[in-house]
Amino acid sequence: MYALASDHILHFRISERPSGVRLTMWELAPTRANQLKPYLYVINYYLNSLEEARGFLRQHLIINGASGVAKLDIPSEGKVRVMPYPTWNSCEILG
């Protein structure tokens, strides 16, 4: 069984650091009794500028099935619904 698209929310934060800009992205995990962390994964990228971070995030969102982000003015923090398995086709599902 595959998760619904509504279950896939990518959270992000862009923060300026003395050495550049950090882009953090994560997806929350469903709550479970034996869960160690509240997320499926956390990714940190260190980039040279806010523009570079926003461009990297925009590209990541497009690749992961988020619609309408090509001209989106990306804020410093937020969340976006993405498609589950955006690059899958019937070959992966059917075997």
Buried (B, 14 or more C-beta within 10 A) or exposed (E): EEEEBEEBEBBBBBEEEEEBBBBBBBBBEEEEEEEEEEEEEEEEBEBEEBEBBBEBBBEBBBEBBBEEBEEBEBEEEEBBBBEBBEEEEEEEEEE
